[in-house]
């Protein structure tokens, strides 16, 4: 079996590998045990990092990217922050 890791944004290879390792260590828990977790999030030294997994016939492909706040997320964050 082959692993493909597609690193997006400015996630360092070191952080990307650490996150993918945690997903793999979690086992094949999606798709009735046929796939690694479809979507996992991690809080890292580089910010929020998401790992998405897609299984192909001969490989597992992991997409690693940062989670960027949408404007609606920012509004919710500001609203919550003001309530303190």
C-alpha positions in Angstrom: 0.0 0.0 0.0 1.2 3.5 -0.9 0.7 6.7 1.1 0.4 10.1 -0.7 0.6 13.2 1.4 -0.5 16.5 -0.3 0.5 19.4 1.8 -1.4 22.6 1.2 -1.0 26.2 2.4 2.1 26.8 4.4 2.0 23.7 6.7 5.6 22.5 7.3 6.4 18.9 6.3 7.3 18.2 10.0 3.9 19.2 11.3 2.1 17.6 8.3 3.8 14.2 9.0 3.0 14.4 12.7 -0.7 15.0 12.0 -0.9 12.2 9.4 0.9 9.9 11.8 -1.8 10.5 14.4 -4.5 9.8 11.8 -2.8 6.5 10.8 -2.3 5.5 14.5 -6.1 6.0 15.0 -6.7 3.2 12.5 -9.2 2.7 9.7 -12.3 4.1 11.4 -14.3 5.5 8.5 -16.3 3.8 5.8 -17.0 0.7 7.9 -13.3 0.2 8.7 -12.1 0.7 5.1 -10.6 4.1 5.4 -8.7 6.3 7.8 -10.7 9.1 9.4 -12.1 11.2 6.6 -11.5 14.5 8.4 -9.3 15.2 11.5 -8.3 18.5 13.1 -5.3 19.3 15.2 -4.2 22.4 17.1 -0.5 22.7 16.3 2.3 25.3 16.7 1.4 26.5 13.2 -2.4 26.9 13.9 -5.3 24.7 13.2 -4.4 21.9 10.8 -6.9 19.6 9.1 -6.1 16.2 7.6 -8.5 14.8 5.0 -8.2 11.2 3.8 -9.3 9.7 0.5 -8.7 6.1 -0.2 -7.8 5.0 -3.7 -7.5 1.5 -5.1 -3.8 1.2 -4.5 -3.1 4.1 -2.1 -4.3 6.3 0.7 -4.1 10.0 0.0 -4.0 12.6 2.8 -4.6 16.3 2.2 -3.1 18.5 4.9 -4.2 22.1 5.1 -4.7 25.0 7.5 -8.2 25.9 8.6 -8.8 29.5 7.7 -11.6 31.4 9.5 -14.5 32.3 7.3 -16.1 35.7 7.9 -19.0 34.1 9.7 -16.6 32.3 12.0 -14.9 35.6 12.7 -18.2 37.2 13.6 -19.1 34.3 15.9 -15.6 34.6 17.5 -16.0 38.3 18.1 -19.5 37.8 19.5 -18.3 35.2 22.0 -15.2 37.3 22.9 -17.4 40.3 23.7 -19.5 38.3 26.1 -16.7 37.9 28.5 
